[in-house]
Amino acid sequence: MDCTGNRTIGWFIGNRNATSFKEFYNNPNLPNDVIICTDDWDVYRKIIPKENHIVGKQYTNGIEQNNSNIRHYCARFTRRTKVVSKSKEMIDITLRILWYLNEFDGYKYFQNIILSIF
């Protein structure tokens, strides 16, 4: 999340373990000078350099809100019995659609098309 603009700038699909986080952090698209705000999970302290790392709940509030919204709007992230695909590709597509609808007023675009019929 971009904390200044309260916008999602990317996501990583994987387990919450050290191997997955290393894969995320070593992504060539991630700028070297980015400041990463996290909770107090030990793995973050071991991988992120101190000068690029801020720990605290006040900085992760927007991330938690975003995660909550995703679980609210997408059943695949809340239930294990229905509407679940374990395919990374399908999860990524779902997140991209939700991102477009929420962050780029995509919903408003489609709403205007439907309302123009009337």
Secondary structure, 3 states (H helix, E strand, C coil): CECCCCECCCCCCCCCCHHHHHHHHCCCCCCCCCCEEECCCHHHHHHCCHHHEEECHHHHHHHHHHHHHHHHHCHHHCCCCCCCCCCHHHHHHHHHHHHHHHHCCHHHHHHHHHHHCC
